[in-house]
Amino acid sequence: MVTNPNAGPDVSVARGVVARFEKQYAVYRRKKQVTMALFGGVFALCVIAALITTKFSLWTLVEGIPRASEFLARMLPPIRLGTFGQDFSAWYWGAGEWFNSLLNTLLMAYLATILGTLIGGAISFFAARNLAHNYLVYWIARRVLEIARTVPDIVWALLFVFAFGIGPVAGVLAITTHTLGAQGKLFAEVNENISPLPLDGIRASGGNWFHEMRFGVLPQVLPNYLSYTFWRFELNVRSATIVGFVGAGGIGHDLFTAVQLLYFADVGAILLIIVATIMAIDMLSEKIRHSAIGKASFSH
Amino acid sequence: MTSQLIEITEADIAEERARNPGAFAAPLRERMKAWMAWVAATALTLFCLHRFGFLSGDFLHGVAKFGDTVISQMFPPTGYESLGMFLKAIGETVAMALLGTLLGAVVALPLSFLAAKNMTRSRPIQFGTRRGADLLRSFDYLIWALIFVRAVGLGPLAGIMAIAIVEIGTFIKLYSEAIENLDRKQIDGVTSLGGNGMHRIWFGVLPQVLPMMLSNTLYMFEHNVRSASILGIVGAGGIGFLLGDRLRAYELREACLIIILVVLTVYAIDYLSKFLREQLIGDHKRREPIDDAVQV
């Protein structure tokens, strides 16, 4: 029998294919359902275990609502339009001290960002697989960075307060430590993604390891470093607002005291300062990042 | 025929420089700007160092003290008889992170549709939801914890609420960005078959964004285990309560044991979460975009 090449496929064959597909698809669906059910079951068990462990009670939460709303109401003292000036200045009676603390907070974040970035950046050259020539050095650098960023900054702050006393020095050191761990890791990743060709060129013309880093690596990685640093500064301003809870300086100290003494209006005033600052910094930093470095370099 | 290296003299270079100055250096204005930025940054750094007392003898004294009395008194870690209590507190920490993340995700999911430009026609609602989310995110977990401890009392509930509130803000942002980046064609397909709004979301939107959302949620859970481990310092439950207590009592060896346990837990959760993300979504090859967006 001669088959006509232009004729469509045999109907029975097509039916067979469809049937086979349906069968396979059913098996696939069944498998997927079982997996999802398994995951769902384990997840539900975890949630139940968590509810029991934390003694989660909706009742306590509901009971807390009036207290929380009272708290909120008292955080915002009555401000009438007629006596706006007086009311506002009465609310912000501690403005001088608070804005001084705010300045300290920002400077703490700035200094910690600079110091952490410098130290982390230096370590990152040893922590990049393609740049480190000695495995032991690479391993140690990686572990140092890991410890620095895994221990939370507030714990570092508690430790530094022992040695340096209450004040911003402990806060700066705590945030610096966390920053160097995070920057070191991110920078090392940037370093690992560079093109090796300029390095080969420098080696070929007789440059040493330092020359390779300075003229081969740095020009390639600097834009990314800068954008990570601006972004880290944003995060560090947040950290700097809380290290004061354990005595490490900044506006967190004023906030903590106000909450402890139940000065609700002060709490509200300080929170407003913090949120305004953080939003302003975020916007400013985004603007600088985009204008100074360009969007392209952030797409790494 | 042999190739010959061209001899370049200093005069040639000078001539080329005169003809084409842009190839040798950036314009003076730009160089000045860059220099000014570096000088200003350095000056501000020095000012900060001076202001906070880094340049005084007290600082060196503190460094010595940190080595002598803090680091050396932390090792070797002790307190193994309380290991059971510590582990229970770590369990509580993980539970707080789980419940806080879950609560945040559940509340944020419907709100994220309001915050997505391609889902909400009304600009004020969309913009307002976004800014509201920013407001929740701009306070650190510890600040919320401090406030919730006053509202619902000492204990893990305050911690759960603190995490949930911050996560509502974070998830609204992350989810709505995922929704904004989706492919319109699937929704059009559902519409062309006569689907209503609910159908469009169920068959057109969710299948596209769910993997991304799940992955982000797991990642934030991982991140929240770290956060939860310190909330206890202000009384909001978990291992942080014991850690703060030991540190304030100058029991540095026991504190060291707790820190080691916390670090190990964080690593374990990281691996578990990475494993789950690979299993559920199969995205192990893809670099997480939010790795860069969330504090490391």
Interface residues (C-beta under 8 A of the other chain):
Chain A: F39 C46 V47 A49 A50 L51 T53 T54 K55 F56 S57 T60 L61 E63 G64 R67 A68 F71 L107 M108 Y110 L111 I114 I147 R149 T150 V151 P152 I154 V155 L158 L159 F160 F162 A163 F164 G165 G167 P168 V169 V172 A182 K185 L186 W231 L235 R238 S239 T241 I242 F245 V246 G249 L255 F256 V259 L262 V267 L271 I274 V275 I278 M279 D282
Chain B: A41 L44 T45 C48 L49 R51 F52 G53 F54 F59 G62 V63 K65 F66 T69 V70 G91 E92 V94 A95 M96 L98 L99 L102 D134 L135 S138 F139 D140 L142 I143 L146 I147 F148 R150 A151 V152 G153 G155 P156 L157 I160 M161 R226 S227 S229 I230 I233 V234 G237 L243 G244 L247 Y250 I259 V262 V263 V266 Y267 L280 D292 Q295 V296
